[in-house]
């Protein structure tokens, strides 16, 4: 603002004794054209500069020397071992199907209860129906 006030004074002093309003207005307009920057443009430029600074910082990274590498390696192995322990605990908590059957032999016959009806009668399954379908499919595959 001080620059603009100074410009108006100088233009007024140069134009003493003649009509000066046009000269002052023209000088102000030129100054504003040169110095007036849209706030949105300034904001975008600041964002761009900040992103550029972050990118440069990422590219620079951390200098690697023996001490920093050993510190990183120790942290990495601790995290890796912790992950391995978690996976092992999960495997222990979730037994495999074989382990389940080895622990409880009754599981092998537990599905037989699904073949019984409510009256306690056993449902008979006609396996010949299924074997014919399988035989037909095998014959088609061979052809």
RATAGI-V385376 format. One record per helix or strand. SS is the DSSP state (2 for helix, 1 for strand). FROM is the first residue (numbers start at 1). LEN is the number of residues. Records with the same first field share a line. If there is no record, write none. Layout:
# RATAGI-V385376
SS->FROM-LEN ; FROM-LEN
This chain:
# RATAGI-V385376
2->2-13 ; 21-15 ; 39-22 ; 66-28 ; 97-7 ; 105-4 ; 110-6 ; 127-16
1->116-1 ; 122-1
